Amino acid sequence: MSQQTIDKVWFVTGAARGIGARVVEAALAAGDRVVASGRDLAQLQAAFGHVDGARIALLRLDVASADSALAATTAALACFGRIDVLVNNAAYGLLGNFEELSSAEIEQQFAVNVHGVMHMLRAVLPAMRARRSGHVINISSIAGVTGFDGAAVYCASKYAIEGLSASLALELAPFGIAVTVVEPGFFRTDFLDASSVRYGAASIDDYAARGKVADAYGAYHGKQPGDPVKLGAAIVELAAMQPPPRQFLAGSDALAMAGAALAARHAEMQASAALSASTDHRD
C-alpha cells in the first residue's frame, strides 16, 4: 500500500469492544488507518468487517503470548509499513479480596494486564525506534492512581503500567517516541459485565461478613458516568498533540478521585517530612 499519505497508522489491542472499539472508530473517523486486534477474530469482523480493507486490518492477537504479539506486529507492518500509534488497551478486571484470589488467577491478571503490554512494546518499539517516531498510549485506570476496596490485584496491575509508562517515557524520548498513560474513571463499557470481569471463587467468612465484592461493583454496571465514544475521540486528540501529555485522567470522576488521593498523599508527606529528612546522612 502506498505510504505517501500523512495519515497515522494505529495499532489497537483489545479492539473488538469497549474503549478499544471506540478508539478504532475515532481514528477511522479522523481519516487514519487502523490495525484492530483481539483474541476473537469473529468479533472484530462483526464490528469492523464493513470498513474498507485499505483502511483497516483485523488481526487475531493474544497479548499474553509474546509470539502472538510479534506475529501480529509483523503482519501489521507488512500491511501498512509502519505503526505510528500503539494503543495498549487489552486488559480485564480481576476483582475480589486479595486473600480470596488464587495464585493462578493473579498470575493470569498480570499475564494480560502487565506482560501483555510489555509483549506489545517489545514487538513494536524496534520499528518506532528505527523511524525515530511514534506514540505509545497505555490504557491504565484511576485504579492505577488510587486503591479500591476489593480490587487489590487489578489495582496492582494498573500501578505497574503507571511505573512502566513513566520510566519508558524517559527512555524513549531521545528517539522521538512519546508515551502517554491514560487513566479512565468508570466508563459505561462491558468492563463490569459477566463476559469481561472476573471475581475470585474463594470466600473467607471475615470478608464475606462485609458483603460480596461482586454485588458492590455489579451495582455500577450500566450506570458509569463516562462515555466511551467521547473517550475514543479524546485519545485521537491526544495523539495529535505536540507534545502529548505523559498522563491523562479521563472523566470528571477520575479527576475528583485523583485530586483527593494526591491531596491526601501530600498532607501525609508533609506530616512525616521531619522523620523522612532524619534518615539522611549527616556528614
N, C-alpha and C positions, 0 to 999 in steps of 0.2 A: 504493500500500500504506500502511496506517496506520502512523504513526510514534510512537504513544503508548506503545509498549513501551520498556523500558530496556535492551534487548539492544544489543550492539555490532554494527556493520556492518564487516566485514573486506574488504579488497581484497588478494588474494594473487596475486603473479605467479609464473610457473613452477609452477603448482598441479597439474599432471597427474600428477606422480610425485615421489618423493623427499621431501625435507623440506617442500616446498610442500604436497604432498598431505596429509602428516601434520598440518600446521598447520590446513588446511581441516577435517580430521576432528575435531581437538581443539576448534576453535572451534564447530563444529556441535554437538559433544557438550556444550559449555558453554551451549547454548541461543542462540547468536548466529546472525546471518545472514552469508553469505559471498558475495563475488564471486570466483569461481575462474577465473583466466585463464591462457592459454597459447597457444602457436603452433598446436597441433593440437587443434581442437575435438572431433574424434572421440575422442581420448584422454581429454579432460575428460568427455565424455558417458559413456564406458565406466567411468570412475572414480566419477562422481557423478550419473549420469543417474537413479538411483533415488531421489535426495533430493527432498523436497517442493519444488516450484518456488517456493513462497512464501519459502523459506529460503535458496535458492541461485540465483545467476545464473552461467551459464557463458559466458565471453566469449573470443573469439579475440583474442590480443594478441601482437604482435611488439615487444618493448620497445626494440629497436634503431631503431624508427621513431617519431619524435615524433608524427606524425599518428595512428599506431595507438594510442599511449598516450593521446592526447587523446580519440580516438573511444571507446576502452574506458571511460575515466573518465566521459565524458558519458553513456554508456549505463548505467554503474553508478549514477550519481546519479539518472538518470531512473527506475531500477528501485527503489532503496531510499532515495533522498532525501538520503543523507549517506554519508560514509566516515569511520569512527572510527579504524580501524587500517589503515595501509598496510604490507604486508609485501613489501619488495623482495627477492625470493628468486631470480628468474630469473637464471641465470648458468651458465657451463660452464668446465671446466678446459682451458686450452691448456698442455700440458707439453712440455718439451724444453729443451735447452741454448739460451741466448739467441742465439748466433751461428747456430744451425741453424734459426731461425724466420724466416719471410719477413715483409716489411713488411705484406703483406695479411693474414697470419694474426694479426699483432699488432694491427692496426687493427680487425679483427673482434672480437678478445677485448675490447678497450676499448669497442667499439660496443655490445656486450651487457652486459658486467660493470660498466662505469662510466657510459657515456652512457645506457644503458637505465635505470639508477637515476635519473639526472638527468631524463630524459624523464618518468618517472612522477612525480617530485617536482614538476616544473613543472605537470603536469596536475592533480595532487591538492591541492597546498598552497593554492591560492586558496580552495577550498571549506572546507578546515580553518580557514584564517585568518579567513574570514568568520564562522565559527561560534565562533571563539576556543577551539577544542578539537580534539584529535587526537593520534595517536601514530604516529610513523614508526618502523618496525623494519627496519633494513637488515641483511641477512644477509651478513656478511663471512666471515672464516675465521681460523683460527690462522695461516694464511698471510698475514694482514694484520698479524700481530704479530711474526712472526719469519720469516726467509727459509728456503727449501727448495732444495736442490740439484736442478737440472733443472726448476725451476718459476719462473724469474725473472719472466716476463711475467704469469703468473697471480698471483704474489705482488704484483707492481706494481699490478695492477688492484684487489686487495683492500686494499692500503695506501692507495690512492686513496679507497676507501669509508671507511676509518678517518678520514682527514683531513676528508673531506666531512661525515661524521656529527658529528665533534667540533665543527666550526665551525657547522654547521647547528643543533645543539642550542642554541648561544648566540643565534643569530639568531631562532629560533622560540620560545624560552621566553617572551618578553613577550606572545605571542599564545596562550599556553596549550597549545602543541603540544610534546609530548615527543619526543625522538629516542633510540632505543636501537640500538646496533650489537651484533649477536650474532656471536660468534667461535667457530664449531664446530671441534672437532678432527676426527678421522677417524670418520665415521658410516657405517653399513652401508646406503648407498644405491647407486644406479647411477652415482654420480659418476665412478667408475673403469671403468665398463662401456664397451664399444666404441660403444654407442649414444649416449654422452654425451661422454666425454673425447676430446680431440684431441691428437695428437702431431705435432711438426714432421716434415715429409717429408724434409728435407735431412739429410745426415750428413757430419761432418768427422772425419777419421781420429784427430786428437788426442783428441777426446771419445769416439769410438767405442771406443778402447782401454780406456776405463774401464767399458764396459758400456752397454747400452741403457737409456735412461730409461724406456721402456715396460715393460721387464722389471722394473725396480726398483719402479715404482709398481703395476704389474699384480699383483705378489705380494701386495699388501694387499687386493685386491678380494675382498669376501666375508668378510674377517677383521677389518674395522674394529671397534673396541670400542664405538662409540657406537650407541645405539638411537634411530632417527629418530622412533618413536612417542612415546618419552619426551621428546624434544626438542620435538615439536609441543605436548605438554602444558605443557612449561616455558615456551614462548613465550606461550601463552594466560595462564599465570600471571603472566608479566612484564607483560602488557597490563593486568592487574588491579591492579598495584602502584601506590601513590600515595605518593611519586613513583616511577616506574620507574627502574632504573639506566641510566646512559648507556652502559655497556659490560657485556657478559655473556659470559663464557667458558663454552662448553658442552662438557662432557666432562672426565673426570679427566686424559686425555692433554693436552688444551688447557691445563688448569691447570698441569700439570707443565712443559710446554714454554714457556708464557708466563712462569712463575716463573723458570725458568732463564735465559731471554732477558733479563728485566728485571734479574736479579741481575748478569748479565754486563755489561749496559749501565751499571748503576750503578757497578760496580767500575771500568770503563773511564773513566767520567765523573770519578770521584774521582781516578784516576791522572793525569788530564790537567787537573785543576782549576786548578793554578797557571798552566799555559800558557793555559787558557781566560781566566782573570782578567787575564792580562798584555795582552790585546788591548783592554782598556778605556782610554778617555781618562783622563789623569792631570792634570786642570786644577788 
